[in-house]
Amino acid sequence: MRMEKLTKFNRGQSSKIFKSVVETGDPVVVTQHNAAMVVILTAEEYMQLTQKTIQVELPICEKSLED
C-alpha cells in the first residue's frame, strides 16, 4: 500500500494518483502531518469490502450499572 501526502492533491497531482490506483489496483493512503486521513481504492474493491459480513466480538462488562 502506497502512501501519498495530501499536499500532492493541492498541487494538481490527484489525477495521476487516481489513475495509478485504477491501473494497479493498489490502494493509496493519503496522509496529512504523518497521519492517515483517507484511503483511495478502486470501486470494485470497495464493493467487495462492503459485501463482506464482519463478525465483531464485544467484551462483556462484568460490572453492574448500579455500582
Secondary structure by P-SEA (a helix, b strand, c coil): ccccccccccccaaaaaaaaaaaccbbbbbbccccccbbbbcaaaaaaaaabbbbbbbbbbcccccc
